[in-house]
Every structure is written in structure tokens, then in C-alpha cells.
């Protein structure tokens, strides 16, 4: 099977592994389906999955930046 691990997908997207996991936990990005490989269930990221996430990244709001903008307005 061809596919990238979540760590490799994060590198390809220009994100840290931790940031990608945070977006996954917050359900801000779609996940590829689980695939059984050698008795282990893993998520394999295709180029199509990475393209979907790349299109969504500019639309994801970063909480820290928004907090600073709100505090400046007051």
C-alpha cells in the first residue's frame, strides 16, 4: 500500500507533528480511514488527503492570534 504516516504527512504539509495532532483532536481536518497493516491499524495519508488538508489550512483559525486581536480592540 502506498501512503504516508501522520508524521510524514505533517512534514509534507509544513506543520509539526504536534500541530497536526491538535487539528485532528479538534476535528478541524478530515482524517483518512484506518487501514490494517500487519495486524496494526494505522492511518495512511494519500496525496489526495494531503491536498484536502492543505486547502483547509488557511481557513483554520489559530486561537492565540485571535486572543491577541480581541484584547487589542478593547
Buried (B, 14 or more C-beta within 10 A) or exposed (E): EEBBEBEBBBEBBEBEBEBBBEBBEEEBBEEBEEEEEEEEEBBBBBEEBBEBBEEEEEEEEEEEEEEEEEEEEE
